[in-house]
């Protein structure tokens, strides 16, 4: 009697950071639940929200854990403790908000202090649907990402353009790095959302 070998399961932890209002939670909601909340309906994250999501990438089962952090300055000290053990950091800015893009440099300094050096980094320009209000060009952001040695993509939580790629591309890069990806015995789980402060 032959025993079917179960596919290996990987547990991946991502940290979603950026100043308040750039749409971090909206990107996550669009990816996990295919939903979008208008900015007028969205509530700011208090402390850290923890989301879990199951997906398959290149034939591998992945239990994705995403720490969605508050962007307000008063919560930044709390955020720093969540860098530990992170396999990837998603730095989000709003293409219509110059300040949010310039703040990425501050987040990079934080990452160098707290996050593992091997962690995958990706810069995401959100709200790409508002191109007519753009304050950061694609070329400028791409050049900055190249200078910092990170991945880069523009996305829109509203239209879903680029959202799937943000998370799947990040996970693919993690799985390609043996330092970051090791199979676990954790069984696959369904999509859930838990709030943590």
C-alpha positions, 0 to 999 in steps of 0.5 A: 500500500503506497502512501501519498506524499503531502505537498510541503507547506511553507509559512511566510511572514510579511510586514506591511508598512508605510505612513497612514492613509496610503492604503495598506489595509485596502491592498490586503483586503483586495488580495485576501477577500477581493473586496475594496472599501472606499477611503471614506469607509476605511478605518485606520489600523490601530496598532497591528492587524494580523491577517492569514491567507492560504495560497499555492505558489509554484506548486507549493502550499503557503500559509501567508501571515501578514502584519498590517501595521498602523502608519501613525507616528504614535504606533511606530515604536509598536511596529518595530517589535514586529520586524523580527522573524519577518521574511519580507517587507512591503513598503507602501506609498500613495502615488498622489502623496509626495510625503508618503514616498519620501517617508519610505527612506525613514522606513528603510532606516527602521528596516536596517535596525530591526529586520533580518538582512535577508528579508525580501523588500518591495516598494509598492506605489498604491492608488495607481488608478489616480494617475491624473493626481500623480505626484510621484512618477513611475520612473522616479520610484523605479529608479529609487527601488533599483538604488535600494536593491528592492522590487517595485510595482505600482498597484491599485486596491480599487481596481485590483491592478497589480495587487495579486502580483505584489503578494505573489511576487514577494512570496516567490522571491522568498521561496527562491531563497533557502535561507528564508523558506523552510517547509513547516508541518503547519497544516493549511488553513482557510482565510481568517482575519484577527486583530491584534494590538 
